[in-house]
């Protein structure tokens, strides 16, 4: 992690990551994030801070319009009331989330309960909460009657709808056909050269050979078309690729 605080500021994240005690005197550097879990550095003076002080450091005013959560070391969230205190010297309290909201929404992720401060949450944010690799993991909404479905990274799920949403994360496993042979891939976006190497594992950029790629039976975003060097394509189960080498000489 790049250094984000001046020398006299105790970086709580750096201390916890290095396994050393957080010093007793401030100022202290913490991380404050939003509902997309995008974090920015903030500085507070005291080792024991209130929810109101975290909101002040975040520029969240008036405080009554916001909720603040502590991000625990296991990824769980714990709401901090404005008058409630948190000791920054305790391991795992270097990150907070701040929401403009007057209520929290409960959902389950991999059988663990989470309270969230916004009515909507994206697939990418769910992955960040779960602590899983974003590119090789899918988030599934565990729907009634067995109609589970994948939540795309940019898709927003409405947590305010009736019932409690349940999500599970699973490694991506997609079977595609490359030159009529089944190939199993672990991510949903393939580059030109990844497709070429699925057909010809020893292939490499060359002045003598160029590879033409056509595809069909793709997702709605790109049902069919062609792929050239420098491009990538979204894939789905059963998608078909046709890779043809051509001698440029």
N, C-alpha and C positions, 0 to 999 in steps of 0.2 A: 504493500500500500504506500502510495506516495506521501511524503510528509505534508501535512495540511495545517499545522499549527506552529506558531513561533516558539522559540526555544524555551521560554519561561512557562509555556502552557503544558500541563500534564495531559498527554494524549491517552485517554482511558483505554481506547481500543488497542493502542500499541502496547500498553502495560499488560492488559489481559492476554493479548496474543503472545507476548514474550514470557508469560507465566510469572511476572514479578508483581509485587504489591503496588497498588495505586498509592501515591504519596498522600500525606494528610493535608497539605496546603495547596491552595489553588494558585492561579485559575486552572480550570479543567476543560479539556476539549472532548466533546461528545458528537455523536452523529444523529441528526434529526431528519426523518424521511416523511414522504407523503404517501398517498394511497397507491402510488405506483412503485413504492419502495425505492424511490430515488433519494439518496441520502446526501446531505450537505453538512459541513462542519459547523459547530456552534460552540461558544465558550460561555461557561458559567463560573461564578466566583467560589461557590461553597461546595464542599464534598457531599453535604446532605441537601438535596434540592426538593422543592415541592413541584407538583404538577403545574402550578401557576408559573413557577420560574422557568420550566421547560417551555411552556407556551410563550412566555415573554421572549426567551432566547430565539424562538422560531418566528417571532413577529406576528403571532396569532392573536389578534385583538378584534373585538372584545373576547376575553377568555371564555365567557359563557357560551360562545358560539362554537367552541371546539372541544374535541376529546383528545387526550394524550394517552398513548400506550407505551409500556416498556417492552422492548423486544428481548425475550429471555434467551439464554444460550442454546436451548434446544429448539429455538424458532417460534415457540409459543408467544402469545401476546397477553399482557396483563394491563388492564386499564388502571391509570393513576388519577385519582380524584384531585381537583385543584389544591386542596389542603393537605393531601397525602404526601409523605416524604419518601425519598429514595436515596440510599447511600451509594454514591458512585464508587466507593472503595470496595464494594461487594462485587465479586466476579460476575460478569455478564450483564452489566447495566450501562453499557456504553452507547446503546442505540435506543432511539425512541421514534414513534410514529405519531404524527399530528393530523387530525382530520377536522374539517369543518362539518360538524354534525352534532345532533343532540341525542343520539342513541346509537347503540351498537347492534350488530347483526351476527347471529351465531351460525356457523356452518361446521361441517366435519370434513377433515382432510386426512386421508389414510388412517381413519378411525380415531383421530384426535380432534378435540373440540377447539375451535378458534372463535374469538369475538373480534369482529371487524368494524371499523368506524365509518364505513361508507356503504351506501345501498347497492353499489355495484363493485365487482372485482373482475379483473382480467385473467385470462389463462396464464399469461406470463407471470403475473404477480403471484398466482397460486403456486407456480413452480418455485418462485423465489422463497415463499413461505415454507414449502416442503424441503427446500435445500437440495433439489435434484438438478442434474444437468439439463438446461433448457432445450438444447438441440437434439438430444437423444431420448427425451422423455415426453410422454403424452399425459395430459390431464383429462380424465373422464368424469362426466357427471353421472352419478349412479342414479338413474331415473327409475320411476315406477314401472312395473310390468316388464322389466328386463330391457327397456329401450335405452340402454346406456349410449352416450354419444361423446365424441371427442370435443373438447373446448379448445378452440384455436387461440393462439397467443394474444391476438388483439381483440378477441371476442369478450364482451362484457356480460357477466351473469348477474341477474337481478336477485339479490339476496333478500329483498323486501317482499318477494312473492310468497304466497301461502306455503307453509311447510319449511322444513330445514334441509338445505342443500347438503348433499354428501358427494365429496370428490375423492377420487383415487388416482394415484400416479402409477404409470406402467411404462416399462422400457418400450421404445418404438420398435416394432417388428413389421416391416412391410415387404410383401413378396411382389416383385415385378418380373417381367419377362424381358430379357435382353437377348436379341437374336434367337428367340424361341426357347431360351433356357431360363429356368427360374433362378432368381437372385434375391437373397434376403438382405435388406438394408435397415440401418438403425437410425435414420434421420429422414425428415420429410422434404428436404430440399437437397437436390443433387446438382453438382456442377457438371459442366461439359466433360472435364477430364475424369471425374468419378464415373460417369456413364461409360466413357470410352474404356476405362480400365476394367469395368465389369464384363465387357466383351472381350477385351484383349489386355490381360493383366500386365504384359511387358511393354505396353504402348508408352511412348514418351514423345514430347514435342520434337518435331523433325522437319527438315527442309525438303525431305523427299516424300513424306506421306501425310495426307490430310484425312481426317475422319468426318464423315457425314453422319448426322444423327437426326432421325425422324422418330416421332412418338405418337401414340394414339391411346385412347381409353384413359385419358388423364382426368384430374379433378375438374370441377366447373371453372376454376380460374384459368386453366390451360388444358382443354380437352384433347387437343391435338396440335401438332406443329413441328418445328425443327429447332435444333439447338446448335449454336456455333460457339467457338472458343471464347471464353470470357462470360458466357451466360450460365444461368442456373434455372432449374425448373422444379416446381412443386410436384410431388409424386403421391400415388395412392396404390392400394392393393390392386393387382391385376393390370396395372399400366404396362404398355408394351413399347419397347425401344428397338429401333433397327439401326445398327451401327455398321457403316460400310467404309473400309479403308480405300483410299484412292492414291495411286502413285502420281505425284505432281510432275514427275519427269516425263 
